[in-house]
Amino acid sequence: MKSKKNLTRFTYETTAFQGWRLSLSRAGTTFTKYFSDKKYGGERKALKAADTTLKDLREMLDSSRKVNGKLSKTTITKAQKMLKAA
């Protein structure tokens, strides 16, 4: 499977991790989460979980309030909790 925007596929033979990395930057803050094939039950299921989380995260961040052009601390905390729960 090919990588998509904000989702990168990791399938290196020399590492133990195989899965997807979600990475999204907004207003000077970068959010990153790894979705392991092993944890989610396969490549397609990990991609589906990563894609769903990406859509939810984008929606939340794009509709959030900004303070001096940056994301508020509350928004950053909510986003980090969302990624942790995924």
Secondary structure, DSSP 8 states (H G I E B T S, - for coil): ---BTTEEEE--TTSS--EEEEEEEETTEEEEEEEEHHHHTSHHHHHHHHHHHHHHHHHHHHTS-EETTEE-HHHHHHHHHHHHH-
